[in-house]
């Protein structure tokens, strides 16, 4: 199995770890394909990942779109490069609109350490900290806080599979990130620094120091899917692009635009 296929399978399990507490969540995983529907009215929290055999992916896309239609949910579909051309007509036939690319990035060796913003880095362990993480994700991704709380709030306090970290100063949280870990590999999700605090070093301080802690605890490789806003930060921290995933959207999304 190549690395792209491996990380798609890890991402499928990460979707479950991130949204398993959502009251209306539904998940299906088959080979390299995954569907994770939070039940919320934004495509950014209802995802379909496609990788692997073309016939399997085509069938999985059709079944997942039927499920989303039955639930009247918008969806974001992410297609691995090897399938992008083959599934383009299928995606369009399902009413999806192409919305650009999303780099899959991997950090094998951290970049050289640079001075970072003085702040406190903490792991979320109580409801107050979880609420702070939810508020930051809501602000950074322009999503209603109650929507984020339903979709992700439970994972912020999960004891296994998913951890949230906060960067704070004088007790005020300024940036958050979620990490899903499987042994020596970890995925980075929901990197959230509100616009008024971007460019001030909060995200760099948080992610670099969270990665350092996890490396000290035995993690050897990190992966993520990079938004345009986060891409320069991830590059500067030693992440390298290994694939350009093609994005299709049906319905409302604050992150992808057809």
Buried (B, 14 or more C-beta within 10 A) or exposed (E): EEEBBBBBBBBBBBBBBBBBBBEEBBBBBBBBBBBBBBBBBBBBBBBBBBBBEEEBBBBBBEBBBEBBEEEEBBBBBBBBBBBBEEBBEBBEEBEBBBBBBBBBBBBEEBBEEEEBBEBEBBEBEEEEBBBBBBBBBBBBBEBEBEBBBBBBBBBBBBEEBBBBBBBBEEEEBBBBBBBBBBEEBBBBBBBBBBEEBBEEBBBBBBBBBBBEBBBEEEBEBBBBBBBEBBBEBBBEBBBEBBBBBBBBBBBEBEBBEE
